[in-house]
């Protein structure tokens, strides 16, 4: 989800948190939920503007497939949350693309404009997620039965959902 209220260069983590929510108190729950999975958010320095990252991810899906897109997304998360890098910056995105071995066409995807085909597709998909699907936070999981699960969740929640679905039980 692209946060259009964020400066296109990204913003210092705490400055953004104070401006948007009055502080970062909600992050403690995120860190607590992610900790058992080995995710520490140990060096989160920037709140990124993610339009260029979304362009790169869309390009990767279209040209390399969902597995490579997922690999690139993991690399971007690692760079943002653990290495303290600003994924709003094109050079950081190019390094991530190289790391994921999806660098062919990456520079063009990142350096395009909002009005080119990839930019329009990225914006339309973001708008559709926000409006048609009612997504207002990341992550959001859309489940059978029109069930929507927002925010970081412990692994146990997903295990319960998978078990219920495997038994043919309704989630509503």
C-alpha positions as CSV (number, residue, x, y, z in Angstrom):
1,X,0.0,0.0,0.0
2,X,1.4,3.4,-1.0
3,X,1.2,6.1,1.6
4,X,0.8,9.2,-0.4
5,X,1.1,11.4,2.7
6,X,4.8,10.4,3.0
7,X,7.5,12.6,1.4
8,X,8.6,10.9,-1.9
9,X,12.2,10.6,-0.4
10,X,10.9,8.9,2.7
11,X,10.9,10.4,6.1
12,X,12.8,9.8,9.4
13,X,11.0,7.0,11.3
14,X,10.1,8.9,14.4
15,X,9.2,12.2,12.7
16,X,6.8,10.4,10.5
17,X,5.3,8.4,13.4
18,X,4.8,11.5,15.5
19,X,3.2,13.4,12.6
20,X,0.9,10.5,11.5
21,X,0.0,8.8,14.8
22,X,1.4,11.0,17.6
23,X,4.1,8.4,18.3
24,X,5.1,4.8,17.6
25,X,3.4,3.0,20.4
26,X,1.6,0.6,18.0
27,X,4.9,-0.7,16.8
28,X,5.5,-2.6,20.1
29,X,2.7,-5.0,19.2
30,X,4.1,-5.5,15.7
31,X,7.5,-6.3,17.1
32,X,6.0,-8.7,19.7
33,X,4.0,-10.5,17.0
34,X,7.1,-10.8,14.7
35,X,9.6,-11.8,17.3
36,X,8.9,-15.5,17.4
37,X,9.5,-15.6,13.6
38,X,12.9,-14.0,14.1
39,X,12.0,-10.5,12.8
40,X,13.3,-7.8,15.1
41,X,12.7,-4.6,13.2
42,X,16.1,-3.8,14.7
43,X,17.2,-1.0,12.5
44,X,14.1,0.7,11.2
45,X,15.2,4.3,10.4
46,X,12.9,5.5,7.6
47,X,9.3,5.5,6.8
48,X,9.5,5.0,3.0
49,X,7.4,6.3,0.2
50,X,6.9,3.0,-1.6
51,X,5.7,4.0,-5.1
52,X,9.0,3.1,-6.8
53,X,9.3,-0.1,-4.8
54,X,5.8,-1.1,-5.9
55,X,6.8,-0.3,-9.5
56,X,9.7,-2.6,-9.1
57,X,7.6,-5.4,-7.5
58,X,5.0,-5.1,-10.3
59,X,7.7,-5.3,-12.9
60,X,9.3,-8.3,-11.2
61,X,5.9,-10.2,-11.0
62,X,5.3,-9.6,-14.7
63,X,8.8,-10.5,-15.9
64,X,10.1,-13.0,-13.3
65,X,7.0,-14.5,-11.6
66,X,5.6,-14.5,-8.1
67,X,8.5,-16.5,-6.5
68,X,11.0,-13.8,-7.5
69,X,8.6,-11.1,-6.5
70,X,8.4,-12.7,-3.1
71,X,12.1,-13.0,-2.8
72,X,12.6,-9.3,-3.8
73,X,9.9,-8.3,-1.2
74,X,11.8,-10.2,1.5
75,X,15.0,-8.4,0.5
76,X,13.3,-5.0,0.6
77,X,11.9,-5.7,4.1
78,X,15.3,-6.9,5.3
79,X,17.0,-3.7,3.9
80,X,14.3,-1.4,5.4
81,X,13.7,-3.0,8.8
82,X,17.0,-4.7,9.6
83,X,19.7,-2.8,7.6
84,X,18.3,0.6,8.1
85,X,18.2,1.5,4.4
86,X,15.7,3.8,2.7
87,X,13.9,1.9,0.1
88,X,12.5,5.1,-1.3
89,X,15.9,5.6,-3.0
90,X,16.3,4.3,-6.5
91,X,19.9,3.1,-5.8
92,X,18.8,1.0,-2.9
93,X,16.0,-0.6,-5.0
94,X,18.6,-1.3,-7.8
95,X,20.8,-3.1,-5.2
96,X,17.9,-5.1,-4.0
97,X,17.0,-6.1,-7.6
98,X,20.5,-7.2,-8.2
99,X,20.5,-9.2,-4.9
100,X,17.3,-10.9,-6.1
101,X,18.7,-11.4,-9.6
102,X,15.9,-9.4,-11.2
103,X,18.0,-6.5,-12.4
104,X,17.1,-6.8,-16.1
105,X,14.6,-3.9,-16.7
106,X,14.7,-2.8,-13.1
107,X,16.3,0.6,-13.7
108,X,13.6,1.4,-16.3
109,X,10.9,0.2,-14.0
110,X,12.2,2.4,-11.1
111,X,12.9,5.5,-13.2
112,X,9.6,5.6,-15.1
113,X,6.9,8.1,-14.4
114,X,3.5,7.9,-12.8
115,X,1.9,8.4,-16.2
116,X,3.6,5.6,-18.0
117,X,1.9,2.1,-18.3
118,X,3.7,0.6,-15.3
119,X,3.1,3.7,-13.2
120,X,-0.6,3.7,-14.1
121,X,-0.9,0.0,-13.3
122,X,0.8,0.5,-10.0
123,X,-1.5,3.4,-9.0
124,X,-4.6,1.6,-10.2
125,X,-3.8,-1.6,-8.2
126,X,-3.0,0.5,-5.1
127,X,-6.3,2.4,-5.5
128,X,-8.3,-0.8,-6.0
129,X,-6.8,-2.4,-2.9
130,X,-7.7,0.7,-0.9
131,X,-11.2,1.1,-2.2
132,X,-12.6,-2.1,-3.7
133,X,-11.0,-4.4,-1.1
134,X,-11.2,-1.9,1.8
135,X,-7.5,-2.3,2.7
136,X,-6.2,0.4,5.0
137,X,-3.2,-1.2,6.5
138,X,-0.3,-3.5,5.7
139,X,-0.3,-6.4,6.0
140,X,-3.9,-7.3,5.2
141,X,-4.9,-10.8,4.5
142,X,-8.1,-11.5,2.5
143,X,-9.6,-14.9,3.6
144,X,-12.5,-17.0,2.4
145,X,-15.9,-15.8,3.5
146,X,-15.0,-12.1,3.0
147,X,-12.9,-12.3,6.2
148,X,-10.2,-9.6,6.4
149,X,-7.3,-9.9,8.8
150,X,-5.3,-6.7,9.3
151,X,-2.0,-6.1,11.0
152,X,0.8,-8.3,12.1
153,X,-0.5,-11.6,13.5
154,X,1.2,-14.4,15.4
155,X,1.8,-17.6,13.6
156,X,-0.8,-19.3,15.9
157,X,-3.6,-17.2,14.3
158,X,-2.7,-18.4,10.8
159,X,-2.4,-22.0,12.1
160,X,-6.0,-21.8,13.5
161,X,-7.3,-20.4,10.2
162,X,-5.6,-23.1,8.1
163,X,-6.8,-25.8,10.4
164,X,-10.4,-24.5,10.3
165,X,-10.3,-24.2,6.5
166,X,-8.8,-27.7,6.2
167,X,-11.8,-29.0,8.2
168,X,-14.2,-27.1,6.0
169,X,-15.2,-24.8,8.8
170,X,-16.4,-21.3,8.1
171,X,-14.3,-18.4,9.3
172,X,-17.3,-16.1,9.9
